[in-house]
Amino acid sequence: MGDTGPVTMQAAIRHGGDLGRARASFPLAPEPWIDLSTGINPHSYPHSPIPASAFARLPEPSALNRLKEIAAAAFGARSAAHIVAAPGTQMLMPLLAELALQRGAKRAAVLTPAYAEHARTARMAGVDVAEVSTFSDLSDFDYAVVINPNNPDGRVMTRDELMFLAAKMSRKVGLLVIDEAFIETGYGESLADATEIDGLIVLRSFGKFYGMAGLRLGFAVAHPEIATRLEQRLGPWAVSGPALHVATEALADNGWRDAMRLRLRTDVARLDAMLTSAGLTVVGGTSLFRLVHDARAAALFAQLANRGILVRIFDERPNDMRFGLPGTEAEWGRLEAALSEL
């Protein structure tokens, strides 16, 4: 991996949320579609009106600095110097792979099953990536990625396990990336407070828990030297004015966050009951999504889609389906009716 040579382009992976493709595939499905394929909170943060200046002017550095201070407090990071704000964590993934190469990484691994973009973007950067299913095997690599809690099965690694791995990676100048996209749900324990460890990088999503994926905002929490290098790669104005306005409010609103965690726990218990009543086996998840394992997954996906309900299936795991949360009583009713007909 030292000399990566020409990078082979890889086709983008199909993910949830593609309603246009769903409509083309199931043209007779009733409208409106219910999109349960993404694991995004259906209850968006109720932010104040976005001022016109947020659209008309370039974002002020002082506004970014303020967001970083609030994000550090919200995540438990040591200081704003540990925070990197980006237009979604997706944009950070290839930069992290490049950083691993610069640090001399020879072997890289992603703990699977996992969000597939980590492996794809690393390969695009020229990294040879293994996909391993045993946590202890990650110690053999120089660059490791762990999603905690995991997407799609909700697997949680303990703080002690992750800290042990982080220390080992740091000693050999490796890189450990912990993707905490769903940590806000209360599953698992964040390591954002431990990023004084060189080589430990924590990714935090904004759009999933706050229900605003279209805003395109995510964060890396890292040692200040690494944070500075990532910010230099992102360049100026990486975060839009509207995103700065909304996230500065939302990340400071501890009351909304705590109440939402309780609401999501109630909602996901309701979803579990519906899925179980339909004869489906729930094998994991978080309070934003549930993973179902069933040999009929492809057929069930089509049956639901014909009723205007989009769930997530996986080419590499044909017996798995992931269900997100309905957002309204009408959507809950349609899902219950569709499940009763399976």
N, C-alpha and C positions, 0 to 999 in steps of 0.2 A: 504493500500500500504506500510505500514511500514515493514511488513514481507512478502516479495514477494514470498517466497517458490520456488519450482522448476519452471523454466520458460518453458512454452510450445512453442515449435518450430513452427514457422509459415512459410508456403511456400512463397518464394519470389514472389513479384507481377510482372506480365508481364507489361513491359513498351514498349515505342517506340524503334525503332532502331534495331529490331531483323529481319534482312534481311534473315537469314538462315531459320527461321520459315516461313517467307513470301514465300520464294522460295518453301519450302516443301508443303505449303498450296495451292499455285497457280503455279504449275510446268510449265504451258504453257505461263506464262506471259513473255513479251519480256524483254530482257536484253539490257542495264544495268537498274537495278531498280533505281527509283528516291525515295529517302527516305525523306518524308516530315513529319515524325512521331515524331520527337524529339524536335523541337523548338530550334535547335542549329544553330547559324549563319553559312550559307554556304560559307561565305567569311572569311577564316581563316587569322589570323594575320601573316604577312610576316616576320617572325623572321630571324635573321642572322644564318649562319651555326652553328650547335651545335658542340662544340669541342669534340674530341675523349676522352679527359680527363673526360668529364661529364658522360661518360658511364663507364670508366675504374676505376675511383676512387670513394670512398665514398664522399658524399657531405660535403663540408667544412662548419663548423658552421658560419664562417664569411659571406659565400654566403647566408645562410638562414637569418642572421641578416640584410643583405643588402636588401633582398627581403621584409622583414617585414617593414623596413623603407620606402621603395617605396610604398608598399601596404598601409601603414598608410596614406601617403600623397595622394594617389589615392582615397582612400575611405573616407577621411576626418576624420580619427580617431585621437585621441589626441596624441598618440605616438606609437612607435613600440612595446612597452610593452603591448599594447591592442590587438595585432595581434597574432593569432594562424594559422599557415599554416599546411594543412593536405592533404592527397592524395584523395581529393574530399570531399565535404560537407557530402556526404553519410556516410563517416567514422566517422563524428562528431555526427551524430544524436543519436546513442545509448549512446554515452558518455554524451550527454546533458540530456538524460533521467535518467541515473545513477546519475548525479549531482543533478537533481531535487529530486530524492529519498533521497540522502544524506542530502539535505537541509530540509527534512521533508515534502515533498509534499504529500498531501492526495488526491487531485483531479486534474486531467489533462484533457486538451481539445485542439483540433485542430479546427481552423475555416475552415469550408468546403464550397464549394468543394475545395479540396486541393491535393497537391502532396502526394500520399498515403503512401510514405515511412516514413513520420514523425510519423504517428499513428502506423504503423507496427513495426518500430524499437523501439518505446517507449514500446509497449506491449512485445516485445522480452526482454527488460530490466526488465520487471516485473511491468510496470506501467499500471494502469487501465485508459484507455483513452476514453473520450467522444468526439464525433464529433458534433459540434454545428454550426448552420448556421447564428446566430446573434452575431455580434461583442460584444455587451454589455454583453452577457452571459459569456464571458471569465472572467469577474471580479469575478465570483463566484468560480474560480479554483485557484490552487496554481502553476500550470505549464500550460502555454498556448503557442500555436504555431500559428503564423500568417504569411502567405506568401504574400509579398507586393513588387511589383505587383503580383497578384495571378496567379497561374498556375492551371487550364487552362483558366479561364475566364477573366483575366486581371484586376480583381477588385483591386482598390487602396484605402487604408485607409490613412487618413490624418495624418500629423505629430502630430497635437494636440491630436487626438484620441489615437495614439500609445503612446505618452508621458504620457498621463493621466493613461493609463493602466500600463505602465512601473512603474510609481510612486506607484501605488496601489499594484502591485506585490512586489515591493521592500520593502514596509512597512510591509508586512506579510512574508518576507523572501522567497517569491516565485521566479519563474523563467519565464521570457517572452523571447521567441525565435522568432525573426523576420527573416524570410528567404527572402533575397533580391537577389535571383538568377537571376532575370531579371531586376534589378534596373538600370543596365548600359544602358538600352534602353532609359532611360529618363522618364519612367513612374513612378510616385511616388517620394517621398523624403526620402533619406536614414537617418537612425538614428545611423549610425556608429560614429558620433561625440558625441553621448549622452551616450556612454557605460561606462562612469564614474559611472553611476547609477548601483548599485549592483543588480545583477539579470537580467539585460538586456543583451541579447546576439544577435548579428546580424551575420547572415551567408551570405557570399559572394561567388558566383561561379566564376571561371575563364573560364571554358571550353565553356559555352554557348555563351556569347557575343563575345569572342575572337575566337570562332569556332574551339576549340581544346579540345573537350571533352575527347578524348583518352589520353590526357596528365595526367588526373586525378589530379586536383589541386583545392582546395577550401580553404576558410578562415573562421575563427570565429573572430569576434571583440567583446571584452568583457573587463570588469574590470580586471586590471592586476592580481589580486589574482585568479580570475577564469581562466584567460588565462594560468597562470602558472600550475594550476591543470590539465587543458586539455592537455597541452604540456607534462606533466609528464605521462599522460595516453597514449599518442601517442608514446612516446619513441623517441630515436634518429633516425635520417635519415628518418623521415616520408615523406619528399618530395625528389623526385629524382633529380639528377644532371641536366638532360635535362629540367625538369620542372622549376628548379631554373633559368636556363639560359634563357628560353623563357619568363617566367613571369616577370623577372626583366626588360627585354627590353619592353615588351608589356605594363605593368602597368605604365611605365614612358612616354609612347608615347601618350601624350594628343592630338596631332594633328590627329593621326590615329583614336583615340576614337571618337573625335568630328565629323570627316568626316564620319565615319561608322554610327554614329547615323542618320545622314542626309540620307545616302544611304539606310538604313533599312526603314526609314519612306517612302521613295519613293517606295521601293520594296513592302512594305505591302499595300500601296495604290493601287498598280497594282494588287496585289492578291485580295484585296477587290473587285475591279472592275470585275475581272474574276469570283469570286464566286457569286457575285450579278447577273452578266449576265447569269449565269447558273441556276438562280432561287433559290439559296441557301441564307439562312438568317444568316448573321454574327452577333453574339450576344456579342462578346468581344474578348479580346486578348491583345497582345503587338505588337511591331514592329518585333518580331521574330516568332510569331504564331498568328493564328486566330481561334476562336472557332465558329463552325457552329452548329445550332440546327435544326434538321430535323428528322421527324418520320421515314424516309427511311434510316437512317444512316448506318445500317448494310448492306443493299443492295448496297448502294452507295460505301461503303468501298470495297465490293467485286468487284464491277464494275471497280473501279479504280485499285484495285490490279491485276485484270485480264489484265490491260493495263500496269502493271509494275510500279505502283505508290502507295507507301505505306503511308497512313495517320494514325492518331491515333483515335481509338474508345475506349470506356470505358464500362466495364462490368456493373459498378454500375450506369451509366447514358447512357442508350442505345440509346438516341436520339441525343447525342453529338458526334461531330467529330472535331478534331483539325488538322489544316493544317500548316505546316512549310513553309519556303520560298524555292523556287527553286534557284539553284545557277548559272546556265548558261542559255543562250538564248535557247539552245536546250531543256533544261528541262522546261523552261517556255512554249515553243511551244507544247511539249507533254502534259503538264497539261492543256493548253487551249483546245487542241483537245479532250482530254478525258472528260473535263467538258462539252464541247459542245455536247457530245454524251449521257450525263446522261438522 
